Amino acid sequence: MKIDDSIYLNSLNLFMDQKTLHEGGEHNFPTAKNKGINVHCTNQADEIIKTYSRKDFYKVCLSKGESLIEYADKGIRTNGITLFFGTPHIPYSWEDIRLEKAYSLLFTEEFLKTNNNSESLQQSPLFKVGGTPIFNLTEEQSAPIIDILEKTITAYDTDYIYKNDLIRNYINLIIHEALQMQPSENFLKHKNASERVASLFLELLERQFPVETPDKPLKLKTARDFAQGLFVHVNHLNHAVKDITGKPTTAHIAERIITEAKALLKHTDWSVSEIGYSLGFDYPTYFNNYFKRLAGTTPTTFRGSN
């Protein structure tokens, strides 16, 4: 089912299950009750949707119970009340050990930003690459945030004409509450960090595709870009990917870009220069040379023969 929204609240359905994603599993999500908004909280572990792969959503989750949250080559085991901030630019996984109650909030940057002068969420300490997005809260710290989430649920169920503005204010209140706190640094090192990093690299690579419009080019094009996105050193990323997959990081990136280029040449009416730009090439000549080097023919010739 299609979600026609830019903000979506639901119970822990924001975290990605890598196995389902890599096997191409279907993700069925509730259709928003009202355009732009859907609200829910749960205390039932079997109600939790464990897969989420929308690549444009930021996430805020508050849960009570015991869980394991993982990203890049780090993980943290939580026991109590946890506040988590997720960015669409870094994949995360969440394993529930014991759930008592959970709220989660998904929203796009476009929903939260009301004008072009607003600071990008990627600059926020809570969402920027390299930030620490996990907070262990006391009952006292969690009380105002839970109150805000409950007010958001109430606002969703009204016909108030300015409720989207109200919900934006609630989101910003949660962000400011968190900015006053100290994030958790109680990280666990994975037993097989290389496997974890390689898996997340492949996941992050795949999440950039398919390219949906020529005016939004790829953001991650080099091994260094991906290393920054995963908060690891580029040498560590290259070693992990080569060790686990047998191929260099650059080879995976190049193969995926060429696969997408061929699909766009076959199935869209975009010009060659538009396709090149969408794949991160500033000039058509760069794209033509890149494609010819890897595919053995020019983009125009390939399109003509298909």
C-alpha positions as a Python dict, from the first residue, in 0.01 Angstrom:
ca = {
    (1, 'M'): (0, 0, 0),
    (2, 'K'): (126, 347, -79),
    (3, 'I'): (193, 600, 192),
    (4, 'D'): (90, 946, 76),
    (5, 'D'): (260, 1135, 353),
    (6, 'S'): (555, 1336, 471),
    (7, 'I'): (512, 1256, 838),
    (8, 'Y'): (431, 913, 977),
    (9, 'L'): (407, 792, 1335),
    (10, 'N'): (396, 422, 1404),
    (11, 'S'): (536, 162, 1638),
    (12, 'L'): (902, 86, 1570),
    (13, 'N'): (847, 29, 1199),
    (14, 'L'): (1133, 258, 1115),
    (15, 'F'): (1415, 9, 1144),
    (16, 'M'): (1542, -195, 855),
    (17, 'D'): (1569, -571, 849),
    (18, 'Q'): (1871, -635, 631),
    (19, 'K'): (1777, -988, 530),
    (20, 'T'): (1435, -882, 404),
    (21, 'L'): (1581, -581, 225),
    (22, 'H'): (1856, -775, 52),
    (23, 'E'): (1612, -1046, -55),
    (24, 'G'): (1381, -787, -203),
    (25, 'G'): (1102, -839, 50),
    (26, 'E'): (776, -649, 22),
    (27, 'H'): (716, -371, 271),
    (28, 'N'): (348, -310, 346),
    (29, 'F'): (272, -2, 551),
    (30, 'P'): (-55, 142, 677),
    (31, 'T'): (-200, 408, 453),
    (32, 'A'): (-213, 744, 628),
    (33, 'K'): (-550, 828, 781),
    (34, 'N'): (-502, 1188, 677),
    (35, 'K'): (-264, 1316, 414),
    (36, 'G'): (72, 1373, 580),
    (37, 'I'): (1, 1220, 921),
    (38, 'N'): (-42, 878, 1083),
    (39, 'V'): (-17, 819, 1456),
    (40, 'H'): (20, 504, 1665),
    (41, 'C'): (192, 366, 1971),
    (42, 'T'): (204, 6, 2095),
    (43, 'N'): (295, -222, 2380),
    (44, 'Q'): (263, -538, 2172),
    (45, 'A'): (587, -676, 2030),
    (46, 'D'): (401, -872, 1764),
    (47, 'E'): (254, -548, 1627),
    (48, 'I'): (595, -413, 1538),
    (49, 'I'): (681, -395, 1169),
    (50, 'K'): (1051, -478, 1153),
    (51, 'T'): (1123, -351, 802),
    (52, 'Y'): (1145, 5, 683),
    (53, 'S'): (1331, 118, 374),
    (54, 'R'): (1188, 457, 279),
    (55, 'K'): (1502, 652, 200),
    (56, 'D'): (1358, 999, 261),
    (57, 'F'): (1238, 967, 620),
    (58, 'Y'): (1402, 1084, 939),
    (59, 'K'): (1301, 891, 1251),
    (60, 'V'): (1250, 961, 1618),
    (61, 'C'): (1171, 666, 1845),
    (62, 'L'): (1108, 637, 2216),
    (63, 'S'): (1084, 285, 2356),
    (64, 'K'): (1067, 123, 2696),
    (65, 'G'): (1216, -224, 2738),
    (66, 'E'): (1531, -408, 2635),
    (67, 'S'): (1671, -378, 2282),
    (68, 'L'): (1987, -392, 2073),
    (69, 'I'): (2043, -104, 1831),
    (70, 'E'): (2318, -136, 1569),
    (71, 'Y'): (2471, 94, 1309),
    (72, 'A'): (2803, 103, 1128),
    (73, 'D'): (3041, -115, 1332),
    (74, 'K'): (2887, -12, 1663),
    (75, 'G'): (2593, -126, 1867),
    (76, 'I'): (2433, -47, 2199),
    (77, 'R'): (2221, -264, 2425),
    (78, 'T'): (1948, -64, 2594),
    (79, 'N'): (1750, -158, 2902),
    (80, 'G'): (1498, 99, 3016),
    (81, 'I'): (1377, 406, 2830),
    (82, 'T'): (1559, 484, 2506),
    (83, 'L'): (1531, 782, 2271),
    (84, 'F'): (1668, 724, 1922),
    (85, 'F'): (1718, 956, 1622),
    (86, 'G'): (1764, 800, 1277),
    (87, 'T'): (1867, 955, 948),
    (88, 'P'): (1780, 817, 602),
    (89, 'H'): (2148, 847, 510),
    (90, 'I'): (2264, 572, 747),
    (91, 'P'): (2097, 229, 779),
    (92, 'Y'): (2012, 104, 1126),
    (93, 'S'): (1887, -219, 1273),
    (94, 'W'): (1683, -277, 1589),
    (95, 'E'): (1634, -604, 1774),
    (96, 'D'): (1371, -623, 2047),
    (97, 'I'): (1455, -840, 2344),
    (98, 'R'): (1168, -724, 2563),
    (99, 'L'): (926, -447, 2462),
    (100, 'E'): (693, -273, 2705),
    (101, 'K'): (586, 29, 2502),
    (102, 'A'): (710, 228, 2204),
    (103, 'Y'): (640, 542, 2007),
    (104, 'S'): (801, 629, 1677),
    (105, 'L'): (780, 926, 1447),
    (106, 'L'): (881, 942, 1081),
    (107, 'F'): (901, 1262, 881),
    (108, 'T'): (1068, 1408, 576),
    (109, 'E'): (1289, 1712, 582),
    (110, 'E'): (1041, 1880, 346),
    (111, 'F'): (765, 1842, 604),
    (112, 'L'): (967, 1994, 885),
    (113, 'K'): (1125, 2276, 686),
    (114, 'T'): (881, 2556, 614),
    (115, 'N'): (1121, 2775, 416),
    (116, 'N'): (1447, 2751, 227),
    (117, 'N'): (1631, 2938, 502),
    (118, 'S'): (1579, 2660, 756),
    (119, 'E'): (1894, 2469, 850),
    (120, 'S'): (1919, 2122, 698),
    (121, 'L'): (1850, 1835, 937),
    (122, 'Q'): (2182, 1687, 826),
    (123, 'Q'): (2351, 1971, 1018),
    (124, 'S'): (2169, 1889, 1340),
    (125, 'P'): (2383, 1719, 1609),
    (126, 'L'): (2107, 1458, 1635),
    (127, 'F'): (2100, 1364, 1267),
    (128, 'K'): (2440, 1456, 1125),
    (129, 'V'): (2684, 1188, 1013),
    (130, 'G'): (2909, 1094, 1301),
    (131, 'G'): (2663, 1202, 1567),
    (132, 'T'): (2547, 987, 1856),
    (133, 'P'): (2172, 937, 1814),
    (134, 'I'): (2092, 719, 2118),
    (135, 'F'): (1990, 848, 2460),
    (136, 'N'): (1921, 649, 2777),
    (137, 'L'): (1652, 840, 2966),
    (138, 'T'): (1528, 847, 3321),
    (139, 'E'): (1156, 851, 3395),
    (140, 'E'): (1188, 1222, 3467),
    (141, 'Q'): (1362, 1293, 3135),
    (142, 'S'): (1118, 1085, 2932),
    (143, 'A'): (802, 1235, 3084),
    (144, 'P'): (794, 1559, 2878),
    (145, 'I'): (880, 1373, 2557),
    (146, 'I'): (606, 1116, 2611),
    (147, 'D'): (369, 1404, 2682),
    (148, 'I'): (463, 1566, 2350),
    (149, 'L'): (415, 1237, 2163),
    (150, 'E'): (73, 1189, 2322),
    (151, 'K'): (-20, 1545, 2222),
    (152, 'T'): (89, 1463, 1868),
    (153, 'I'): (-142, 1163, 1865),
    (154, 'T'): (-425, 1382, 1991),
    (155, 'A'): (-353, 1647, 1728),
    (156, 'Y'): (-361, 1385, 1455),
    (157, 'D'): (-712, 1282, 1550),
    (158, 'T'): (-850, 1634, 1521),
    (159, 'D'): (-969, 1838, 1224),
    (160, 'Y'): (-773, 2141, 1339),
    (161, 'I'): (-680, 2334, 1027),
    (162, 'Y'): (-327, 2411, 1151),
    (163, 'K'): (-246, 2069, 1293),
    (164, 'N'): (52, 2017, 1059),
    (165, 'D'): (207, 2334, 1199),
    (166, 'L'): (128, 2210, 1549),
    (167, 'I'): (296, 1875, 1481),
    (168, 'R'): (603, 2053, 1341),
    (169, 'N'): (625, 2242, 1667),
    (170, 'Y'): (599, 1916, 1861),
    (171, 'I'): (882, 1761, 1658),
    (172, 'N'): (1102, 2063, 1723),
    (173, 'L'): (1021, 2045, 2094),
    (174, 'I'): (1138, 1682, 2104),
    (175, 'I'): (1459, 1779, 1922),
    (176, 'H'): (1528, 2060, 2169),
    (177, 'E'): (1457, 1834, 2467),
    (178, 'A'): (1717, 1588, 2332),
    (179, 'L'): (1975, 1857, 2258),
    (180, 'Q'): (1984, 1935, 2629),
    (181, 'M'): (2072, 1574, 2716),
    (182, 'Q'): (2391, 1368, 2703),
    (183, 'P'): (2385, 1085, 2446),
    (184, 'S'): (2488, 734, 2539),
    (185, 'E'): (2843, 624, 2462),
    (186, 'N'): (2807, 270, 2593),
    (187, 'F'): (2885, 110, 2259),
    (188, 'L'): (2947, -257, 2195),
    (189, 'K'): (3203, -369, 1940),
    (190, 'H'): (3070, -635, 1706),
    (191, 'K'): (3246, -968, 1703),
    (192, 'N'): (3264, -951, 1327),
    (193, 'A'): (3291, -580, 1255),
    (194, 'S'): (3405, -637, 896),
    (195, 'E'): (3094, -836, 811),
    (196, 'R'): (2874, -571, 968),
    (197, 'V'): (3044, -281, 787),
    (198, 'A'): (3039, -462, 452),
    (199, 'S'): (2671, -544, 493),
    (200, 'L'): (2584, -186, 581),
    (201, 'F'): (2788, -55, 289),
    (202, 'L'): (2598, -275, 43),
    (203, 'E'): (2271, -172, 204),
    (204, 'L'): (2354, 197, 190),
    (205, 'L'): (2466, 162, -171),
    (206, 'E'): (2141, -7, -271),
    (207, 'R'): (1926, 247, -89),
    (208, 'Q'): (2026, 512, -343),
    (209, 'F'): (1845, 325, -616),
    (210, 'P'): (1638, 334, -825),
    (211, 'V'): (1705, 691, -931),
    (212, 'E'): (1361, 848, -954),
    (213, 'T'): (1425, 1191, -1103),
    (214, 'P'): (1712, 1344, -1301),
    (215, 'D'): (1728, 1655, -1084),
    (216, 'K'): (1829, 1470, -765),
    (217, 'P'): (2178, 1325, -829),
    (218, 'L'): (2340, 1053, -619),
    (219, 'K'): (2491, 1185, -298),
    (220, 'L'): (2726, 892, -229),
    (221, 'K'): (2962, 824, -519),
    (222, 'T'): (3300, 735, -371),
    (223, 'A'): (3437, 505, -103),
    (224, 'R'): (3510, 812, 108),
    (225, 'D'): (3147, 926, 80),
    (226, 'F'): (3025, 589, 206),
    (227, 'A'): (3284, 579, 484),
    (228, 'Q'): (3163, 916, 609),
    (229, 'G'): (2803, 796, 584),
    (230, 'L'): (2884, 491, 795),
    (231, 'F'): (3106, 683, 1039),
    (232, 'V'): (3410, 463, 971),
    (233, 'H'): (3754, 534, 828),
    (234, 'V'): (3774, 480, 452),
    (235, 'N'): (4061, 232, 495),
    (236, 'H'): (3850, 29, 737),
    (237, 'L'): (3560, 29, 491),
    (238, 'N'): (3779, -78, 199),
    (239, 'H'): (3940, -356, 402),
    (240, 'A'): (3605, -484, 531),
    (241, 'V'): (3436, -487, 190),
    (242, 'K'): (3731, -657, 18),
    (243, 'D'): (3765, -909, 301),
    (244, 'I'): (3397, -1008, 303),
    (245, 'T'): (3300, -978, -65),
    (246, 'G'): (3630, -1032, -243),
    (247, 'K'): (3582, -713, -445),
    (248, 'P'): (3698, -356, -381),
    (249, 'T'): (3453, -92, -265),
    (250, 'T'): (3500, 101, -589),
    (251, 'A'): (3406, -206, -794),
    (252, 'H'): (3073, -241, -613),
    (253, 'I'): (2997, 127, -663),
    (254, 'A'): (3089, 121, -1032),
    (255, 'E'): (2888, -194, -1102),
    (256, 'R'): (2577, -53, -938),
    (257, 'I'): (2605, 280, -1118),
    (258, 'I'): (2645, 109, -1455),
    (259, 'T'): (2350, -122, -1383),
    (260, 'E'): (2134, 180, -1304),
    (261, 'A'): (2264, 368, -1608),
    (262, 'K'): (2163, 81, -1836),
    (263, 'A'): (1818, 64, -1678),
    (264, 'L'): (1765, 437, -1723),
    (265, 'L'): (1883, 424, -2083),
    (266, 'K'): (1642, 139, -2155),
    (267, 'H'): (1335, 245, -1965),
    (268, 'T'): (1327, 626, -1952),
    (269, 'D'): (1318, 906, -2205),
    (270, 'W'): (1574, 1110, -2014),
    (271, 'S'): (1856, 1249, -2222),
    (272, 'V'): (2202, 1100, -2183),
    (273, 'S'): (2319, 1416, -2008),
    (274, 'E'): (2025, 1397, -1764),
    (275, 'I'): (2105, 1035, -1684),
    (276, 'G'): (2470, 1120, -1632),
    (277, 'Y'): (2383, 1408, -1401),
    (278, 'S'): (2140, 1193, -1199),
    (279, 'L'): (2422, 944, -1142),
    (280, 'G'): (2660, 1208, -1015),
    (281, 'F'): (2846, 1316, -1329),
    (282, 'D'): (2864, 1693, -1367),
    (283, 'Y'): (2953, 1679, -1736),
    (284, 'P'): (2817, 1450, -2013),
    (285, 'T'): (3172, 1376, -2132),
    (286, 'Y'): (3263, 1230, -1793),
    (287, 'F'): (2960, 1003, -1801),
    (288, 'N'): (3022, 895, -2161),
    (289, 'N'): (3383, 803, -2088),
    (290, 'Y'): (3290, 623, -1765),
    (291, 'F'): (3013, 424, -1933),
    (292, 'K'): (3228, 331, -2232),
    (293, 'R'): (3514, 218, -2009),
    (294, 'L'): (3293, -13, -1804),
    (295, 'A'): (3026, -118, -2055),
    (296, 'G'): (3239, -129, -2368),
    (297, 'T'): (3010, 103, -2565),
    (298, 'T'): (2874, 455, -2547),
    (299, 'P'): (2542, 537, -2377),
    (300, 'T'): (2389, 645, -2707),
    (301, 'T'): (2493, 325, -2883),
    (302, 'F'): (2367, 114, -2593),
    (303, 'R'): (2030, 290, -2598),
    (304, 'G'): (2001, 247, -2973),
    (305, 'S'): (2063, -128, -2952),
    (306, 'N'): (1807, -180, -2677),
}
